[in-house]
Amino acid sequence: MPSYVIIGASRGIGYQFLRSLSRNPSNTVVATARDPTSTLEKVSNDKLSNVHVLAADLTDAASLSAAADETSKLTGGVVDYLIINGAYVSQATATQSPTAFAGQESLWVSDLTTSIATNVTGTLYSINAFLPLVRASSIKKIVVTSSGMADTDLILTSGAAGGVPYTLSKAAVNALVAKYAAEFEDTGIVIIALSPGLVLTSWDSLEDPQAKAMYGFLDKWFKRYEPNFKGPILPEESVDMQLKVIEKVTTKDSGKFLSHREDGRWI
Ligand SMILES: NC(=O)c1ccc[n+]([C@@H]2O[C@H](COP(=O)([O-])OP(=O)(O)OC[C@H]3O[C@@H](n4cnc5c(N)ncnc54)[C@H](OP(=O)(O)O)[C@@H]3O)[C@@H](O)[C@H]2O)c1
């Protein structure tokens, strides 16, 4: 009876983890969300069984500890897979390059502060809160969702100069994962940073005018990195690919920043 905890699962890729994992009735799936009521309503409308929804905010260590205590009661004190998916994905600075912040210093400070507080500190709070439950598992896997945007080769090849605070937070996440892996040496815990690919989450379809504008903008970067780039993949495809990577990784991979793709490409 494998147990999965998905931190930040109200929508997008996190919610897709609930859909995909709950298909196997032997899985126990625990989701955390800032607004558990609306997430529970979705879970119930979608008739997802074996999913439990708990309240937690990535920026609030006490809420994550309380969620870990509740999880322990549901799973008998064990978490096999801890997946930290939630993040502040800034739209406010998605297209600004570093020089765009000249004269916009307060935007820089506020967006970087929120990105770090949610994506980096939230990862550390989540891992520390759930670690006793992970240690008690025989599987012991921790996955932190990162982004190919944090890969310097992708930045240089694509020319993607925007999304700076978000990118810095994901680069820091990758380093934090390596730090945990160094600390976890010889414990049997496997921790990885995993990129989900470019995934259509904020909009239901690429036909949405806002989606067209955003992906039109990204297209010029990503076609330079991947000439055959055909646009974002759907959450279901990304989660299927991520779950294959998560199953495959061993202690030899601990600390690595991995792609959802076997060939290591990011999109
Ligand atoms: N979509 C992509 O193309 C893509 C590419 C690379 C990496 N990623 C990464 O994949 C992950 C999921 O992305 P997504 O596209 O599914 O994003 P999304 O649709 O914007 O969803 C973000 C999730 O994070 C949660 N969240 C935000 N702030 C939180 C906080 N303070 N505490 C707890 N949860 C919080 C949101 O919950 P609320 O509903 O409460 O806001 C939501 O469930 C993120 O780590 C993102 O960086 C995505």
The ligand as an ORCA input file, in Angstrom:
! r2SCAN-3c Opt
* xyz 0 1
  N       3.566     24.187    -15.964
  C       4.818     24.186    -16.428
  O       5.074     24.315    -17.637
  C       5.968     24.006    -15.471
  C       7.263     23.971    -16.018
  C       8.340     23.771    -15.169
  C       8.132     23.609    -13.816
  N       6.865     23.669    -13.306
  C       6.705     23.471    -11.854
  O       5.692     22.503    -11.632
  C       5.012     22.795    -10.410
  C       3.522     22.910    -10.666
  O       3.337     23.879    -11.685
  P       1.892     24.205    -12.269
  O       2.087     24.658    -13.656
  O       0.952     23.111    -11.966
  O       1.549     25.506    -11.394
  P       0.141     26.158    -11.033
  O      -0.949     25.665    -11.919
  O       0.417     27.619    -10.921
  O      -0.138     25.567     -9.560
  C       0.699     25.951     -8.518
  C       0.312     25.148     -7.295
  O       1.136     25.605     -6.223
  C       0.285     25.936     -5.132
  N       0.864     26.988     -4.297
  C       1.245     28.223     -4.658
  N       1.676     28.892     -3.573
  C       1.548     28.043     -2.512
  C       1.798     28.145     -1.136
  N       2.288     29.262     -0.588
  N       1.535     27.085     -0.350
  C       1.024     25.939     -0.868
  N       0.762     25.765     -2.173
  C       1.016     26.830     -2.973
  C      -0.994     26.429     -5.787
  O      -2.036     26.428     -4.822
  P      -3.173     27.586     -4.756
  O      -4.316     27.074     -5.588
  O      -3.478     27.683     -3.309
  O      -2.579     28.846     -5.320
  C      -1.144     25.380     -6.877
  O      -1.688     24.193     -6.372
  C       5.646     24.068     -9.855
  O       6.669     23.723     -8.952
  C       6.246     24.713    -11.101
  O       7.318     25.559    -10.785
  C       5.776     23.867    -14.105
*
